[in-house]
Amino acid sequence: MNNFAQLHAALHRSFQKILPSPVPRRQAELTGQYAKVDGIKYVMPVNSDDSPVLMAAFPINKRAAAALLPGKEMRPFSLGGKGLLVVTVVNYKSTDIGKYIEYSMAIAITHGSRPVPPFLPLIFQKTFKLGQFVVDLPVSTEISVKGGKGIWGMPKHQANLDFVVTDTTVSAQYDQDGMLGCYIEIEQPAPIGLPVRLAASNYCAFRGMLWKSDIYFEATANVAFGRQAKARLVLGEAPGVAPLKTLQVGNKPLFTAWLPEAHGVLDDHYEAWFLTATTEAEAAALRGGDMMDRVVGLGQSQEWLAPPDRSRVADSQPAQGRPS
């Protein structure tokens, strides 16, 4: 290792120590405890190590996004008059439930009964309850579906997934029942090695309720913004991505991120609220997610389905921007 690399590594370690940890004290106090929830064994806290992550965010029509949000207490996050579609794919390499890929497609939102100013939620995340509403969340294994949906209310379902890293790009594909779901590819941003320690809130619809769960992660991120961010997003014909096609997703990403090794903690505390509407008929029509019968009978298999067929992407029109 040359002197510059040694200096960079030392500065990185120092900066990581300065950044406050977002992990609540309770999670630290649980370290080394054991749990068995819905038959799944956990060593606390519920964490993951050495998990590569790709992210890309695209502008979307804010009104169309609002139409997809169930209930009355979520509003699309606004940036420059647009909403935000966030695609995050995590290649979990070390967890209590084995290895799996998680492919999240979500709308950035604020949670609360009143509209909030644009941009400010980025600075005051806790005040404005900034998070994301997860529209679709395919994963590799049955046990991940059982835990994610049954415990945390996440819209997980098993699908054909992959995660491919080259010298210049990171990509991931999702197929379902012989159909393309989604393909995302980012050009690797310049290796700036930005140390990050962040908390993120996921909002999900399940059993006619809105479920909120929090994840805390630490990583070194390479990030690109604006013209420097290059990504290609293709939406296929799988049913899970159909709602996303109403969002008028923009051609160019607002930012991309590549985290070669992320370390995360999923909080075992979560919250849930009834999804409500003004009339009984409107309440009956709410998109309240799956019911409990979609969890009952699930096993704990860690087996993956076959990889997705990448020839489907070659035959598809690029729905959104392509790296150039």
N, C-alpha and C positions, 0 to 999 in steps of 0.2 A: 504494500500500500504506500503510495507516494505521500509527500508532506501535505499536499492540498487535500487529498482524500482523508487523511488522518485529522486535519483541522476541521473539515466538513463534518466528519463523524462526531468529533468532540463537541462542536457547536450544536449539532442535532441533539445529542444526549443532554446537554445543558438546557436547551430550550424545552425539551420534553419535561424535564424536572420542574421548570418554572410554571408551565401550564397547569392550571388546577384540574384535578381529576373530576369528571362529571359523574362518576359512580357514587351512588348514595352510600352513606356509612353502613346502612343495614346490609347491603350486599357484601361489603368487606367483612362484616361480623359473621356472615353466614359461611365464610370460607371454610371448607373442610366438612361441612355438614352434609347429610345425605337426605334425599327425598325420593318418594315413589308416587308419582301422580298419574292417574289413569293407567296404571301398570307400567309406566315408563320410569326407569331409574335415572336419577340425576345426582351428580356430585356438585354441590353448590360452590359458587354461584353458577348459573347456567351460562357457560362461556364458550368461546371458540378461539382458536389460535391459528396463526399463519394462514389466514384466509384471504386470497386475492379478491379484489373488488373492482369492477368497472362501473362507471356512472356516466350518464349523459342526460341533460335537461333540454327540452324543446319548448318553444312558445306554443300556446294553444289558445283557442277562442274561449274567453272567460265565461261568456253566457252558456256556451255549450258545456263547459266544465261544471258550472253551477247546476245545470239540468241533470247531471249524473250523480250529484251528491244527495244521498237520502236524508230525510229529516230536515230540521230547520236550523241547526247549530253549527254547520260548517259552511265556509265561504272560500272560494278559490283565492289563493294568494295572488296578488296583483303586482306585476312588474312591467312598467311601460305600457299599461293598458291591456296586457296579456296575462293569461294564466300560465301554468308551468306543468308539463308532463315530465316526471322523473323516472328514468329507467335505471334500475340498479340490479346488477347480477353479482352474486357472491358465490365463490367456489369454496364452500366450507370443507376444510381438510381435516380438522380435528375437533370433534364435538362428542358429547355423551351419547348421541344417537348415530354416530358414524359419519361418513363422508356424504355430502350431497350438495347439489347446486340449488340456489334459490333465485328466482327470476321475477323481480318486482316491477310492476308498472303502476304508477301512482300519480295522483293529482296533488300538487302542493296546496295546502289549505291552512286557514286559521280556524280555531274552534271557539265558538262563543256566539251569543245571541245578537251581537251588534257588528256592523261593518267596521273594518279597521283601515287605517291609512295604508297606501302602497309603500313598499320598501321598508318601512319601520320594523315590521316583524323580523326582518333579517338581523336587526341589531338587538331588539328586545324580544327574543324568542319565547321566553317564559311568560312575559306579560301578555303577549298576543296569542299564546298557545299555537305557535307555528308547528306544523306537522305535515303528514301526507296521508291522503285517503287511498288505500290500496284497492285498485280495480281488479287486478288479476295477479296471481301469485303461484305459478307452477313450481314444483320442486321435484327432485329426483326420486325420492323414496316414500314408501307408505308410512313409515314411522314418523317422518317429518310432517306429513299430512295430519296424522293422528294427534301429534303434540301441538303443532301450530294452530290447527283449526279447533281441536277439542279443548285446549287449555287457554290459548290466547285469542281465539276468535278470528284467526287469519284466514283469508279465502284460498287456502292451499289446495292443490290437487296435483296428482302425479302426472308427469309428462316426460317426453323425450327431450333431454337437455344436453348441451355441451358448453365448454368454456375453452377457447383456443387462444393461446398467446404466441405471437411471433415477435421478431425483432422490432417491428414497427407498428403493429396493431394488436388490439385485443377484441375478440368477438365472442358472441354467444347466440345460440339458436334454440328455439322452443317449438317443438311439433306436438300436435295432439291428434290422436286417432287418424294418422295418415295425412294430416293437414298442417300447413305452416301456421304457426302461431305468431312468432315474432323473430326477427333477426336484428341484432344490434352490433355495430362495429365502430370502434373508435380508433383514430390514429393516436398512438401513444404521445401524450404531451411531453414537452421538454422535461428532463429529470431535475426538477427544482428541489425535490425532497422536502416538501413543506410538512413540518410536524403538526399533527392535529389530534385533539382530544375533544370529542363531541358527543352530545346527546341528541337522539332523534326520536320522535314520537310517530307511531303508526296508528292510524284509525281504520277500523275494518268493520264491515257489516256482517253480522252472524246472528241467527235466531231472532231477527227483527229488532236487534239492538246494535248500538254503536260501541265498539270495544277499542280501548286505547291501551297500547303497550309501549314501553320505552326500551331503547337499546342504547348502550354507551360503547363507544369504540375509540381505539387509539391506533394510529397508523402514520406512515409517511406517505404523503400524497403528491402526485404529479398532476397539476391542474392546468387547463387551458380555458381561456375565456374569449368570447367574441369571435373575431376572424381567425384567431389561433386555434379555436376548437373545431375539430373536424370529425364528423360521425355520419354513419349511414343507418337509417332505421327503415325496416320493411315490416309492415303489418300484413299478416296472412288472413286465412279464412276460418281459423279455429274460433269457436264460439266465444271463448274468453276474451278475445281482443276486439270483438265486434263493437262494444261501447266506445273504444278508443278511436274508432274511425269517424265518430261524430264530432271529434274535437278540433278538426281542421289543424292538425299538427304542422308547425312551421318546417321549412326545408333545412334551416341551419340551427345547430344546437347553440344554446346560450353558454353552456360550459360542458366540458368533459373532465373526467377524473380517472386516474389509474392508481390504485393502492395495491402494490405488490404483496404486502403482508399486513393484514389488519387483525387486530385483537379486539374481540367484542364481548360484552356482557349483556344478556337479555334479562331485564328485571322480572322477578317472579311476582311482583305486584302489578296489577292491572285494574282498569276501571271500565265500567259499562253503563250505558244509559239506554232507556227505551227510545226508539225512533218514533217520533210523533208527527201528526198531521192535523189539519184543522177539522177535517170530517172523517167519519168512519170509512167512507169509500176511498178517500185519499190515503188513509193509513193502510188499508188493505192492498193498495197499489204500490206501496213503497218497495224499493229494492232492498229488502232486508237481509240479503245473503242466504246461505244454506241454512237448513234446519238441523236439529240434532241427529236426525236419521242418517245424515251423511257421514257421521262420525262413528255411530254404533256399528260394531262389527269390524272396524279397521284393525289390522294386526300391526306387528312391529318389524316388518321386513325392511332390511337395508339394501335390497336388490334394486338396481337401476333398470329402467327400460332401455331398449336399444338406442344408440345415438340418433339424433335427428338427421334427416336427409338433406344435406346442403345443396343438392341439385335443385331443390325447390326454390332456393333463393336465386339461383342463376336464371330460373324461368320466370321470376317475379319482377314486376316493375318496382324500382326503388321508390318507396312511398315518401321517404324524406331524404335529406342531404347525404351525399356520398363523400368520403374522404378524398381530398384532391391535393 
